[in-house]
Amino acid sequence: MSQPEGRLGAEWTDGGVRFSLFSENAEGVELCLFEADDLGRETARLPLAREGDVWRVDVEGLEAGRPYGFRVHGPYAPAQGHRFNGYKVLLDPYARAIAGDVHWCEEMYGYRGGDIHHSDARDNAHAAPKSVLVDSSFDWEDVSPPGTPWSETIVYELHVKGFTMRHPDVPEELRGTYSGLAHPAVVEYLKDLGVTAIELLPVHHRVSEQHLQMLGLSNYWGYATIGFFAPDARFSSRGDRGGQVDEFKEMVKSCHRAGIEVILDVVYNHTGEGDFRGPHLAFRGLDNRVYYRVDPKDESHYVDTTGCGHSLNASHPMVLRLITDSLRCWAEEFHVDGFRFDLAPSLSRTESGFDPESAFFKAIAADPVLSKRKLIAEPWDLGEEGYQLGNFPKGWTEWNGEFRDAARRFWRADFSLAAEFATRMTGSSDIFEAGGRTPQAGLNFIACHDGFTLEDLVSFQHKHNEANGESNKDGADEDHSWNGGVEGPTDDAFVSNMRARRKKNLLASLFLAQGVPMLQAGDEFGRTQSGNNNAYCQDNETSWVDWELAGKNESLLSFVKNLIRWTRARPAFRRTAFFPQQSPVGAEKTEVIWLHHLGHELMAHEWDLHYMKCFGFRLREAASGDLFSRHGGRNRGTFLVLMNAHHEAIPFVFHEEDRTKRWTVVMDTSQVDEKGWTWRIHSGDSYLLAGETLALLRARNEPPVARGETIL
């Protein structure tokens, strides 16, 4: 199929506005205009002329903020995959802003009486959200994107609303909004924490499903997109008639001015229209067979690789264009720095399954704008062979769930995890090295929005999702036997101290590992969701960050700040190449050596010992590499990372090369001070490593660090 010329959506011209809509199978299209102050009042219907498969009309006398929609006529024949219904007002898939919520009623569905094969002839204009004309001009004031290299990137995952709703320094009227996120107190916190990029949970305009509203809940996370070009009006303090667009841009500009990148979690694998029984909001009524993957065995149903009842048909050229046009809009008009693709394998599926050479990947790679943005894949979906970790093209970074699982299990003292954990700590070369990729192909994390917070991970044996209305059957089931049967808050000092140590062990593992670290918002000071590990529908204090905890857990917060600053400044922990597979034992050029706690280099058979729960590694910075050069070589050094997942203390005997050195104990998770760090000198033949502890040591006879910086 040849690509139609010209821009799709609403485009300002010298004479007014040109509306252009793609629909391959439609028989007629009408533009519907509505009153600016009354979204339900339709004032005009104008027919669009067909030019190939694009329908167009030019309209004079319109102004920014004007609501509009489309009525698309054609066959209503679900058995043939067609769902056209001209009684339903539909959103423009290219709309830059969307106004109004869905008012759930029977008219919002294309069928009636519960039978999808019988079309509904009732008008839904009074209940449907509307597209809005937007003036896209904006003054960026020469503020440029930071352009942080992957090797120096620290990602911080947050929800726009939840991050600021309870922030005491954000004015009440700005809490939960893009302006709240751009508030100086919030931006300064991010800078002080040391993160370089915020990854926002979905900010494309979304709908909240009817069944959630009936339960008094809503789609809080936002994984129910209905507007791929429109900032979600939920987070706007300036209304929904286009003010959300400038407000979002102001937020990006504020972050960029502070040197912080903005990455969007984008959902192109499915939409908010749900399964075959879902409503008529946009794509289903625009051209169902084009936008969705209909089931060849029953074209009234969909192929579902997403778990949401349907899959977007990214293999169709015009749907692929919709996706790339959307990405380019966010990159060029909104100055966004990168994208995290939800259920990414679903976007590159063909009839034969996941295809790393698919049109989707080729389109991204060939685009001069998108290919230079940060590209992050959630490397799994619910289709056949849906787990595709490590199979994405060069230039992509992938959420590394293997790191998460190995770190959790090792520190839980599971048997036979040492070798697996060591591989994850050194960048997961077994997963990512093929094809010339680097450690930055893996984005490591301990916790994310989908699952327990870090605090809840070490505090609850079982999930507590009762408030979600699904009898606690939703969310992942995990064994957290390391919690010793004590759940939730406790006044027991021993339990409290052990939970604090476990959090530090996991966080230290995250930031000392090779790869790109991602921290979930609030985990740096103990944010809790009271055991709910699937809070997608909890738009309340369950999900909102409680900033009082930052004051109550200053030691943990300081610990994380120190970790971030320390590892960002040391090239040894931000390598841009994997360690050599074979290095001469004891040679000066050796960069990493694995150490047994009895003082010798670990031998191959010892990795397989099921009881191996205490080991370490020596890391020596090579005098080469871009990161090393940028830091002027000042932080070149020799480091020991010692890890003991056993519950009892173990004397860690130094390797013979290390016994004559004097060491600075940079960090010991069992002995942090009130500032969350460990500062002391150590010498001798061994180091007493407390139970469930990670220690980081630096040789003191290394070259000095920068002037004015404390030698750690």
Buried (B, 14 or more C-beta within 10 A) or exposed (E): EEEBEEEBBBBBEEEEBBBBBBBBBBEBBBBBBBEBEEBBEBEEEBEBEBEEBBBBBBBEEBEBBBBBBBBBBBBBBBEBBBBBBBBBBBBBBBBBBBBBBBBBEEBBBBBBEEEBEEBBEBBBBBBBBBBBBBEBEBEEEEBEBBEBBBBBBBBBBBBBBBBBBBBEEBEEEBBBBBBBBBBEEBBEBBBEBBBBBBBBBBBBBBBBBBEBBEBEBBBBBBBBBBBBBBBBBBBBBBEBBBBBBBBBBBBBBBBBBBBBBBBBBBBBBBBBBBEBEBBBBBBBBBBBBBBBBBBEEEBBBBBBBBBBBBBBBBBBBBBBBBBBBBBBBBBEBBBBBBBBBBBBBBBBBEEEBBBBEBBBBEBBBEBEEBEEBBBBBBBBBBBEEBEBBBBBBEBBBBBBBBBBBBBBBBBBBBEBBBBBBBBBBBBBBBBBBEEEBBBBBBBBBBBBBBBBBBBBBBBBBBBBBEBBBEEBEBBEEBEBEBBEEBBEEEEEEEBBEBBBBBBBBBBBBBBBBBBBBBBBBBBBBBBBBBBBBBBBBBBBEBBBBBBEBBEEBBBBBBBBBBBBBBBBBBBBBBBBBBBEEEEEEEEEEBBBBBBBBEBEBBEEEBBEEEEBBBBBBBBBBBEEBEBBEEBEEBBBBBBBBBBBBBEEBBEBBBBEEBEEBEBBBBBBBBBBEEBBBBBEEBEEEBBBBBBBBBBBBBBBEBEEBEEEEEEB
